[in-house]
Amino acid sequence: QEQLVESGGGLVQAGGSLRLSCAASRRIFSGNTMAWYRQVSGKQRELVAIITGGGNERRYADSVKGRFSISRDIYRNTLYLEMNNLKPEDTGVYYCTLPKFDYWGRGTQVTVSS
């Protein structure tokens, strides 16, 4: 399985910001839809944001609309999730995924304190 490596998680106060990154190999990154999911303790993994291969279509969970932004850098083969105005309910493990091949990263922990 190809590697997806997330980074950028951490501890932040409510109202703060974080930017998550997901590095992938060019072979799998180019032209493929990619997404961010998160898993909150005791709940099912949920889709946070998704972006098409060309980057021209993006969708978000209702709970993060207006606060999170997904993007991709085709030169760095990296997926990003910019998270602003973070809330305690955003706390969880965030995963980068490539749905076409069902590839998942190991996740990065985001903790938002109130």
N, C-alpha and C positions, 0 to 999 in steps of 0.2 A: 504494500500500500504506500502510495505517495504520502509525503509528510506535509501536514499543515501545522504551523507553529504559531501559536498565539502569544502575545505579550501586551503589556500596558495596563494590566489590572492593578488593583491596589486598594488602599483605604482612603476614603474621601468623605468630607462632611457634606451633609445635605445642601443642595444648591451648587455644589462644585462640579467640576468637569474631569473627564478622563478620555483618552483616545486609545482604543484597542487597535492592535495591528495583527495581521495574520500573513505570514510569509509562506509562499508556495513555490513549487518549481514552475518554470515557464511552461513546461509541457502540459500541465493540467490547468494552469491559471488562465491561459490565453483562450478567450472566447467562450468560457463556461460560466453559467450562472453560479453565483456564490451567495452564501447567507451567514448570518449570525443567529445563533440560538442561545437561550439561557435556561439554566435550571436553578430554580429556587428550592431550598431544602424542603422536602416533603411534597413537592409538586412535580408534575410532568414537565419535561423539557418543552419550551415554547419558542416559536419563531419570533425573532425580534425585528429583523430586517433582511431584505433580499435584493440583489442587484443582478441584472442581466449581464451577459458576457460583454456586450458593447457599452455597458454602463448607462444606457439611455432610459432604462426603466428601473425604478426603485419602489419598493413597498415596505410599509412599516406596520408593526402591531399598533393598535389604537393607543395602547398605554404609553408608547414612546413617541408618537407623532408630534412634530414640532420641537422635540428635545434632542433626538438622536438623528445622526446622518451617516449613511453608509456610502462608501466610495471605494474606488479601486485605482491603483497606479499600475498601468500596464508595463512601465519601464522597470519598476522595482518588483513586479509580480507580487504585489502586496494588497491585501484587502484591509480596509479601515472601518472603524465604527467610532465616530465622534459622539460623545455622550455629554450633554449639557444639562444643567438644572437637575442634577441627579437627586433621586429620592430614596429613602430607606427601602422601599419596596423594589428598587432596582437591584438590590443585593442578590448575588448569585454567582454561579460559574457560567462564564460566557464561552461559547464554542463557535469556532469557525467551521463551516462545512461546505463541501462541494456536492450538491445533491445528485448530480448525474451519476457519480461513481460511489455515492454514499461514503465519502471520505470525511473524517472528523478529526479535528485537533484534540489535544488533551485538555484544553480549557484553561481559562485564566480567571482567577477569583476577583470579583468586584464587591467591595463592602462599602456601603454608604451609611454613615452614622448620623443619627438625628441630633 
